Amino acid sequence: MELKRYLKKYFGFEAFRSGQEETIQSVLENKHTISMLPTGTGKSLCYQLPGYLLDGPVLVISPLLSLMQDQVDQMMAMGEKRVIALNSFLSPQQKAKALEELERYRFIFISPEMLGIDSVLNRIKKLSVSLFVVDEAHCISQWGYDFRPDYLKLGEFREKLGRPLTLALTATASAEVRKDIAEKLHLGVWNEVVYSVDRPAISLALEFASTFQEKLDRTVELVKYLKGPGIIYFSSKKVAEQTAVHLRENGIMKAMAYHGGLDPESRILIQQQFINGQLDVVCATSAFGMGINKEDVRFVIHFHMPLQIESYLQEIGRAARDGRDSIAILIYTPGDEQLAYQLAEGEMPDQYQIDRLFAFLIENQIHYQDLAGRAEELSMICGFTEIQWRIVEDYLSNIESMDYKRDKVSLVQLIENRLFVKNMKIKKMLEWIHTKDCKRTFILDLFGEEIQEKPRNCCSICGIEINHFEDTEQSASQCEAELDWKQELASILLIRERI
């Protein structure tokens, strides 16, 4: 099959990007495929093109509502009308109509939670799904950096849909994680298309700051100096908000904050403003940028250290999608890791919460299969966050025979194991921060890769020419402004002399 001809016909492109053609070829050869392609290489094309060449709809499982909606909007803007997202953005009436007319859609985007609703799954079972796509597939793996319990059920859902041809897409997954993905999806035999995690166009810089204020001042300085647009990543919604305000107070007017505390409409608006060049800087938490099709991001700053190398790679990968030189700067202050440890621990239920849960279950003789109907009540009694509750419910609801004492011990063990994995990843991130060796080589070693050729501006250990990333247009305009001010002053003095 001449894939380039179809690429030109349906998308107007002359050539494939790295890994796209191999992935599509594997799918069209009817092979279950796990594809690890760098962020920004156009993973969505890997299921969109097969969608036009296979008989039957493509079902795309996506982890984020904003990501799902963004993909749908992009496809509709390109003229594809047979695309829909089954998510909470739909009103009950819209959802009912969409399910009734599901046969008319070629591309169906859905969250794992929505797919878990019996009425929805039974409706999809009536379709002949040609391709079952799992986007951000690392969320499936217990060893992945963004473990999502709801994703664990995708193997079961896939079985109920008749084991359709499957494509799992991710940007960063070790060999261990890829194997785990295949097992969780019940793939049996599968093909892998794996590309390097290295992004030669992105220079890896590390800076040290002694205090929070010094870090904040340096952030403002960098944003003013570097050619944009750019993204600044935070682990705190509050600090993201405060920094956006601080940037505007310091003359960087096109700066906004983006985080999960905003309503969906605000998040979509900020995304669109950034894509269309109405914003120069976004102060964001980790969700921002996933799936956003913006090729010219020139810098990524990490105000807080990420919790693992994998998410660091995902986030810096939002830059240089056009292949042009960009820079990623992590500003580290001694003690930053304490926030990372606190966040990791906060995602897991603690011993007190587990004790309260089982005391209530025993007192009321509640069966594990009835937990879903009492989610709000139990979350309030035990103080579970949404993520904590999903972990607890998923684990207990999959236990068939009940033994409160034994199950409590095994749940605590599961939580301890998960926290141990998270803490080890934080320690590896710290090791990267403090290494005196090449930052790029350190990362590639983690993924079992060898560096082929170091780029000119490799990392802060090998050396970076920071002026290579300077916003020369802004510098020129500042010089012009200074020159104008001097000319104006000279003309005033000249007038006075004449008087």
C-alpha positions, -999 to +999 in steps of 0.1 A: +000+000+000+014+034-010+008+052+023+023+085+012-004+088-015-031+084+012-012+108+035-013+134+007-049+127-002-064+129+033-041+153+051-021+172+025+013+162+038+042+151+016+061+130+042+056+112+075+073+122+107+094+098+127+076+066+135+043+074+119+047+053+088+060+023+107+032+025+132+005+028+105+020+000+085+020-022+115-017-015+122-027-020+086-010-054+087-035-062+114-009-063+143-016-051+177+009-023+182+025-004+210+041+028+196+064+050+216+070+082+197+084+115+209+059+142+220+050+164+191+056+139+163+019+136+155+008+105+172-029+112+164-021+106+127-012+070+136-049+063+141-065+090+119-050+077+087-059+040+094-094+053+102-099+062+065-085+029+053-102+004+077-138-006+077-156+003+109-152+031+135-121+039+154-126+040+192-101+063+209-097+061+247-083+094+261-074+103+297-084+140+297-116+158+287-097+188+274-073+166+253-103+147+239-122+179+230-091+195+215-086+165+192-123+166+181-121+203+175-090+199+154-105+171+133-137+191+127-116+222+117-099+200+091-133+190+077-140+157+094-177+158+105-180+121+116-162+126+149-176+129+184-164+129+220-185+110+245-178+129+277-194+150+304-194+180+282-225+165+265-259+171+281-281+141+288-301+148+257-269+152+235-255+120+249-287+100+243-288+113+207-251+106+201-255+070+213-286+066+191-267+078+161-234+062+169-231+043+136-227+075+117-194+084+133-160+072+120-140+085+151-154+081+186-134+096+215-142+083+250-129+083+286-122+050+303-148+060+329-175+065+302-166+032+286-172+015+319-209+025+319-228-007+309-253+011+286-225+028+267-203-003+264-233-024+253-241+003+226-205+002+213-206-036+213-231-033+185-205-015+163-177-033+144-148-014+160-120-015+135-093+000+158-092+002+196-068+031+204-054+039+238-039+073+240-013+081+267-011+044+272+015+047+301-015+055+323-024+017+321+009+005+337+013+003+375+049+012+367+040+042+346+044+077+358+007+086+356-010+054+369-047+055+364-068+028+381-097+033+355-072+024+327-067-011+343-102-021+331-095-014+295-083-050+289-117-062+303-136-038+281-115-048+251-124-084+257-161-075+258-157-057+224-144-089+208-106-081+211-104-056+183-072-045+166-054-023+192-030+006+190-014+019+223+003+053+220+027+069+244+057+093+244+077+078+273+076+042+284+104+019+294+106-017+282+091-027+316+062-003+312+055-014+275+054-051+286+029-041+314+008-022+289+005-053+267-004-075+296-030-052+310-046-049+275-045-087+270-027-083+237-010-117+236+012-110+206+021-074+196+044-053+176+065-024+190+075+008+172+100+025+196+118+058+189+144+075+211+132+097+239+160+122+230+150+156+217+182+171+203+165+204+195+158+210+232+187+221+254+186+208+290+195+235+315+196+234+353+198+264+375+201+267+413+183+293+435+188+297+472+153+310+481+118+311+467+121+348+461+154+343+441+137+316+421+107+339+414+130+368+403+150+345+381+118+333+364+108+368+356+143+375+343+142+344+320+108+351+306+118+387+297+151+374+281+141+343+263+124+341+229+088+329+234+062+316+235+068+295+266+053+274+294+062+275+331+053+243+350+043+242+387+033+216+412+011+241+430-021+257+416-017+286+440+019+293+431+010+291+394-017+317+399+006+340+420+034+338+395+011+347+365+000+378+385+036+386+393+046+383+357+019+407+346+029+432+374+064+431+359+053+440+324+047+405+309+010+412+302+002+382+281+006+357+309-021+335+324-024+305+348-039+271+338-048+244+363-074+219+372-092+243+395-104+263+365-138+256+349-136+237+316-146+268+296-117+288+310-092+260+304-103+257+268-102+295+263-066+297+277-055+268+255-069+285+224-054+319+233-020+303+237-023+283+204-034+315+185-006+336+199-028+358+222-008+346+252+030+345+254+034+326+286+012+300+305+019+292+342+005+257+343+002+225+362+011+192+345-021+187+325-014+217+302+000+211+268-011+175+265-024+171+229-021+208+222-010+214+186+014+243+190+047+239+172+066+270+181+070+268+219+105+280+224+111+275+262+098+254+291+106+264+326+101+241+356+095+262+387+090+230+407+109+198+401+087+171+384+080+139+404+098+117+378+120+118+347+091+106+325+068+135+332+098+159+329+103+145+293+066+148+285+065+184+297+097+196+280+085+178+249+059+206+245+087+227+230+105+224+197+077+206+179+088+224+147+123+211+151+138+245+159+161+250+188+144+255+222+154+254+258+142+236+290+152+251+323+146+236+357+152+259+386+160+240+417+160+253+453+173+229+480+143+213+497+121+213+466+119+176+468+099+178+500+069+191+480+074+163+456+074+137+484+043+154+500+024+153+466+033+116+461+021+107+496-010+128+492-021+108+462-023+077+484-047+070+512-030+070+546-033+044+574-059+065+593-082+067+563-079+029+557-087+023+594-118+044+592-129+028+560-127-007+573-143+002+606-173+016+587-174-014+563-173-039+592-198-020+613-223-018+585-214-051+568-210-034+534-201-056+505-172-044+482-195-046+452-217-019+467-189+006+472-197+026+439-231+036+452-217+049+484-187+068+470-198+103+482-206+090+517-174+070+522-152+098+507-167+122+533-163+098+562-128+089+554-116+121+538-106+106+505-096+127+476-110+117+442-077+099+433-075+082+467-111+069+464-105+056+428-075+036+441-094+021+470-126+014+451-108-002+422-088-025+444-117-037+466-144-039+439-122-065+421-120-088+452-147-116+449-145-132+483-145-109+514-122-111+543-120-076+559-089-083+580-069-099+551-081-073+525-072-044+547-036-057+551-033-063+513-047-028+505-022-012+529+006-033+512-005-021+477-004+015+488+030+011+504+043-005+472+029+023+451+044+050+473+078+032+473+078+033+434+068+070+434+095+079+460+122+060+440+112+080+409+116+113+429+151+101+440+160+094+404+149+130+395+171+143+423+200+122+410+195+139+376+195+173+392+227+167+411+247+147+386+279+162+373+277+142+341+259+150+309+221+155+317+211+141+283+232+110+286+218+103+321+182+103+307+191+081+277+208+056+300+175+052+320+158+042+288+186+019+277+197+042+249+231+055+239+237+090+227+246+091+190+257+127+187+255+155+213+238+187+199+256+220+200+238+232+231+234+199+248+230+207+285+242+229+314+270+204+321+283+202+285+277+239+280+249+261+266+252+294+248+222+311+265+223+340+240+213+315+213+178+316+229+176+353+235+146+372+222+165+395+199+134+412+186+124+422+222+160+433+229+160+454+197+126+470+206+140+478+241+170+495+225+148+515+202+126+525+232+158+537+250+170+555+219+136+572+215+137+583+251+172+598+247+162+616+215+131+630+231+152+643+260+178+658+236+150+675+217+136+690+249+170+703+259+175+717+224+142+736+227+152+749+261+185+761+247+167+779+219+144+796+244 
